[in-house]
Amino acid sequence: MTRRLASLATIAALLLAAALPPAPAQAQDGPLRIEITQGVQRPMPIALRFEAEAGAQDLRDQITEVIAADLAMTGLFEIAQDGDTPETHFERSIDYIAWKATQVEAVVTGRVVEAEGSVSVAFRLFDVFAGQPLGDGIQFDAPAEGWRRAAHKIADQIYARITGESPYFDSRIAFVGESGPATERVTRIGVMDQDGAGVQWLTEPGELVLSPRFSPDGRTILYTDFATGTAQIMSLDLGRVDSMPLTRDPRAMSFAPRYSPDGKWIAFSRETAGNTDIWIMQVDNPSFAKPLTQGPSIDTAPSWSPDGQHLVFESDRSGSSQLYVMRADGSNPTRISFGGEGAYGEPAWSPRGDRIAFTRQTGTGSIIGIMRPDGSDEQILSGPVAPGLQAPDPLSEALEEATDLPPEAVQQEIPAPEDAAAEDTAWRDAGPSWSPNGRVLIFTRFTDGEDSGRLHSVDITGRNMRPVALNIAASDPAWGPLLP
């Protein structure tokens, strides 16, 4: 048996132990893929069959539950129940003929071994209709407390192999936890796993804190703090759980910070004498700061393009809040939002570079949408309009391949923005932030009658929106990079 070793350096000392050889194939009918019909995806039936060595049955069940939850929340997979399904053994190939009769399209076999202070989880993925393994088997070794990360990494492998997309399950989200009445609100910065588990508080409850943002390497979080009475930008080291101020000018409010993709610069908003402009400062020398915009308009909420060459921001220079893109040196600002009377704000550039997420004000609330960096192909993902407007890439590309029709022939009708505003919105959506693979957004939903927000996620098709399993009020989510 050959074994391909690979290691992963992680803060939890989680180790990728070995890639296992694929189990022997029996037949091939065609490649496994997610079927897309008329722009609506049918969840792919997938079976998870993990064995447990003596004493590891409970841990096996917990790991299986995390993997199933990760896959199911994408809306792309339907987890097959145990029921009357063919017998599987981790060390053998599956009975493809018997599994075909169940309509299950993919089978995962695995084995969980628990030793003193550690856990090992190995898995193999099989394409039932192609009659062959889908990639090599992999084993993850982790300390006992790292079993959830091992489960997320296996879910990432399954998701990436079947969809062809980059993974995102083994990642964390920063947020602002909220408690107390609206007039005496207590806030603090926290982080959690992307599925809402493993909450860790990073600041003490107290003065208002806002806008946590991860550094590109995930080791630092920027946020805005009002402890001095004036908004200032803080840098929080996640390893030491220690904060230090980056701005200290009591005459100016500094807020809405974001790291550049190379981690060397921070773009932020700076307000003095009632005027707000976009500034940048060096990470290694925060005292070196300079404005990128100057003028009587309110320019705020900067977000970098993934190549670091441009920034998108919101500005009222045209009379209402709209989105603009400028070069990283502040030159050539160009308006990209033109959606009628609705005001636009809180832009967030996708890590893939192909979309910009935003908040759009309607007559009765606000909704989350995406557009291309030139302002074209605006799509609304949340709010009163049935989500799922156009079929974005790569779904439209997959649909084109499946039907031999051009994407425009299968796109759904795009409701006019005025139609969305006309509905009686019962909530306000705000603060979109991208998953590491640029396929999912997390945001805050404020519902009428409640004075605090709850976190929700939605994919870029708008067809899979759901609340995050976090049993506390929260706002200002920021998705961090994939963990190492």
N, C-alpha and C positions, 0 to 999 in steps of 0.2 A: 504494500500500500504506500503510495507516495503521498506526501503531505507538504503543502505549500504554507510556510509560516509567514505571518505578517503581524506587525505590532502596531498598536495605537497608543499614543501617549494621552492620557486623560487625567483630569483633575481628580477623578474618583479611582484612579489606578486601574481602570477597566482595561483589559487586554483582549485584543483579537487574537485568539490562540492559533487557529489553523484552518485552512481551507481543505475540506474533505473531498476526495475524488467523487465524481458523479456516479450514481448507481447505474447499472447497465440499462440501455434502452431496449425496447421490444419492437416498436413500430413507429412510423412517422406518417402523419396525415397532413400536417401544415403547422405553421407557427401559432403560438398562443398570443392572443391580442384581445383587447377590450373592444367589444362590438359597439359601434355607434350607429344609431338609426334615426334618421330625421332630426339630427341634432340632439337627441336624448339618449343618454347612455343607460344601458341595462347593466346593473351591477353584476360583476362576474362571480359566480358561485365558487368558493374556495374552501377547502377542508383543512383544518389544522389538527394534526394527530401527533401529539407529543407523548413519549413514554417517560416514565420516572423510575430511577433506581430506588431501592428500598429507602423509605424515610423521606423521599422528596416529592411525594404525591401532592401535598398542599402547595409547595413552591411551583410544581409543574402547572397546577391549575391557575395560580396567580400569573405566571408568565404567559400562559395561553390567553388569559383574559386581557392582558395589556396588548398583546399582538393583535388579537381580534378587534379590540376597541380602536386601535390605531388605523387598521385597514378599513373598518366599517365607517369611521367618521369621514373618510374621503368621499363616500358616496359611490365609489367605484367597485366595491367588493361586497358580496353577501356571504356571510360566514355560514357554511353548511353545518347543520346540527349532527351530533354523533349518529343517532338513529341506527337504521339498518344499512350500514355502509361496509364496504369490503375491509377485511382485516389488513392492517399495515404493520410492518416491522422496520425500524429505523435502518437496520443494516442491510435491508433488501430493497430492490426496486418494487414499485407498486404493481398491482394487477390492472393494467391499463384497460383491458376489455371490461372487467367488472366495474371499474370506476366510470367508464363511459356510460354505462346503463343508469348511473345516478344523476347525470347531467352536471355533475361537478366538473369544472374545467381545469382547476389547479389543485394539487394536493401538497401540503407541507408535512413532512414527517420530521420528528425531532426527538431528542433525548435530553433529559435534565438530570444532572448529577450534582448532589449537594455534599460537600465535604466540610470539615471544620473551618469555618471562616471564609469559605469560598463557594462559588457555584460555577458549573460548566454547562453551557447550553449549545447543542449542535443541531443543525437542521439541514434538510434537503428540500428542494422545490421541484415538483414534477408538472410538466405540461401534459394533461390527460389526453387531449385529442391529437397532439403531435406524437405522443407515445415516447417521450424522452425527458430526461432531466433538463431543467432550465438553469444552467450554470452549475458551478461546483458547490458542494456542501461546505458549510463554514461552522467552526466552533468558536464560541466566545467564552473566555474565562474571566471571572470578575470576583471581587470581594463580595461577601454575602450581601452587604448593603447595596451593591451595585446591580442587583438582579433586574431592576426596572430598566436600567440603561441597556442591559443585554437584550431585554425584550424589545425595546425601541429600535435597537440596531438590527435585529432580525426582521422586524416589520419594515424598516428602511430598505433592507436588501430585497424583500419580496416586492415592495412597491416599485423600486427602481427597475428590477428585472422585468416586471410585467408591463409597466407603463413607459419605460424608457426615460422617465423624468428623474431629476436629481432628488435625493431623499430629503426629508425634513423632520422626521419624528424625533430624532435624538437632538433636540434643541430646547432652549429655554426662552421664556418670555418675561420681561420686566414689566411692572405695572405699578400704579398708585392704589394702595388699599385705602378705603374710606370707611369711617365709622362716625357715629354721633349725628345729631340733628344738623340740618343745613346751616343753621346760624352758628353752630359750634363744631364745625367739621374737623375731625382729626385725620390726618393723612400720613402715610409712610410708604417708602419704596420697598417693593418686594420682588422676588423672582420665583418662578415656578417652572416645572416641566411644561412642554407645549400642550399636554393633555390636562393641565390644571392640578396635577399632583406635585408633592414635594415643595410646598410653599416655604420660602425662607425670607425672613424680614431683614432688610439691610439698614434701615434707619429707625430711630425711635419714633413712636407716634408723637405728633406735636404740630409744629407750624406747617403751613401750607408748602407742599412740594409738588412739582409738576414735571412732565416731559422726560422721563428716563429714556436714555438712548445708549445702546451698546456700542463699544468700540469694535472695529472690524475683527479683532482677534478674540472678542468676547471676554476680555479680562477686566475691562473698566466700564463703568456706566456714568454718563453725564446726566445731570438733572438740574432743575431750577429750584432754588430754595429761597424762602421769604423770611428766614429766621431773623435777619437784620432789619426787617421792615422794607427792604428794597430787594427786588428780585436779583439774585446773583447765581452764577453757574458754578456747580460743584462737580468734582471728579471723584468717583467712588471706586476704590480698588476692591475687586471682588475677592481676591485672595486674603487680604487683611481685613476686609469689611471696614474700611476707614475712608472718610471723606476729607477733601481739602478744597478750598475755594480757588477758582480760576479767575474770577473777576471780583473786584473789591470796591469799585467806585460807587460811593453812596449817592452821587448825583445822577446816576444812570441806571436804568433797569436793564439787565442782560438776561435773556431767556431763549427758549426754543433752540438748544444747541444740537448740532449733528456733526459727527466725525466725517472727514473726507474718506474715500475708499482706501487710501494708503495709510490712514491713521495719523498723518502729519499735521493736519489742519482741522480746525473746528469752525464751522459756519454758525452764526447765531444772530439773534435780533437784539438791537440796542436802542433803547428809547431815552431821549433827553428832550426836555422842554416840549413835550407833547408830540415829538416827531420820532418815528421808528424807521431805522434803516437796517440793511443786511451788512454784517461785519464778518471778518474771518480773523482768527488768531492762531499762532503756532502752538502746537501741543507742548513742545519742549520749552517754549518761551512765551507763556500766555501774555506777558506784558507787551509783546509785539502784536498789535492788532491794527487793522485798517478797514475802512468802510468799502463795500462794493457798490452800494447804492447811496445816493445823496439827493435829497429833494424833499418837498413838502408832503409827499404821499406817505402812507403807512406801508412799508415793505417788511414782510415778516415770514416766518415758517419756511426757511430754506431747506432744501433736500438735494443731495448730490446725485449726479448721474453715476452709474457704476464705473465708468472710465475716469471719473474725476474731472472731466473737461467742461461740464456745465452744471448749473444749479437751476432748480425750479423753485419758485417762491410765489407768495400771494401778495398782491398790491392793489390799492384802491386808486391808483393814478389815473384810471379811466373813468372814475366816478363811482364805481362799485368794486367790490373785492373780486379780482380775477386772477388767473394763473399766468405766470410769465416764465420764460426760460432765458437765461443769459449765460455768457461764457464765464468760466471760473474766475476771470479777472474783472468781472462786472460789466463787460462791454456787451453791446448788441442785445439788450433786453427785448424780447419778442412775446407779445401776448398769444396764448394758445387756447384760451377758453372763450367761447362765444355762444353759450347756451341760453340765450334769451335773457329773462329778468333774474334768473337765479344767480346768487353770489357763490363764488367758489373759494375754497380754502383748504388748509392742511394737506398740501400735496406731499406725496411720498413716491420717490422714483423706484421702480421695481429693480431688484438685483439682477434681473435678466436684461434690463435696459429697454424692453419693448413696450412698457406701459407706465403710466403715472396714475396712481390712485389719488382720490381727492374726496373732499366733503362738499356737497352742493346744497345750499339753502333752498328750501321750497317755501311756499306760502305758510305752511303749518309745521314745518320741522326741517330736518336735514337728512340726506341720504348719501350712501357711499357709491362712488362710480370709478371707472377707469377710462383712460384715453391713451392714444399713442402720444409720444413726445412732441409731435407736431400739432396736437390737438384734434386729430381725426379719430374716427371710430369710437366716439364716446358711448359708453355702456353703463347703465345703472344696475348695480348689484344688490342693493337693499332698498327698503322703503315699500310703499303701498303698491307699486307696479309689480306684477308678477315678474320675478327676476328671470334672467336668461334671455338676453336680447339677441345679440349676434353670437355666433359660435366662434370664439376666439381661437387663435393658434395655441397649441398644435391640434386642437380638436377639429377645427375646420379642415386642416390639412389631412388628418386621418379620415375625416368624412369624405373629402375629395377622393382619397385613394380608394375608399370602400365603394363609392358610387359612380366614379368617373365623371362626376359633375363638378363644375366650378363652385367654390365656396359660396359665392353670392346666390347660387341657385337653391341652396338649402338653408340660408339664414332665415331666422324667424323675423317677424315684423318688429320694427323698432318703435315702441311707443314714443310719442313726442314728449319732451320734458314737461310741457304744460299739462299733459295728462297726469303726470306724477304729482305735480303741485296741486291739482284739483282734488286729489283724494284726501280724505280726512286722516292725515298722518297722526298716529297715536304714539309716536316715538321720535327721538332725535338721535341719529347715528353720527359718530365723530371719531377722529383720530385713527385713520387706517394705518396699519403697519404690515409689511410683507413677510411671508415665510422665507426661509433661506433659498428655496428653489423658485420663488416668484410665482407660485401657483395658487396660494391661499392668502387671504387677508384676515387680520384680527382687528376688531374695532370695539368701541364702547357704544352701547345702546342705552339711552335714557328714556324710560317709558313714562308717559303721562301718569300722574298720581304717585310717582315715586321720586324721592329727592336725591337718589344716587344711581349710578350706572352699573351695568353688568356687561361682561365681555362676551362677544360673539365672534364667530369665524364664518367666512364665506369663501368659496373658491371662485376663480375668475370666470366661470360660466354663470355664476349667480344662482345655480340650481341646488346648491348644497350649503345652506346657511343653518347654523345651530349654535346654541349657547355653549360657552366653555364651562366645563365642570369645575367651577370655583365657587364655593359656598359663602362668598363674602362680596360686598360691594367693591367695585374696582373701576378704574378708568386709565386713560393714557397708556395703553399697552404698547410695547416695543419688542418685536421678535428679534432674538439674537441669532448669531451664526450657528451653523451646524457644529456640534461639539466635536473635539478631536478624538 
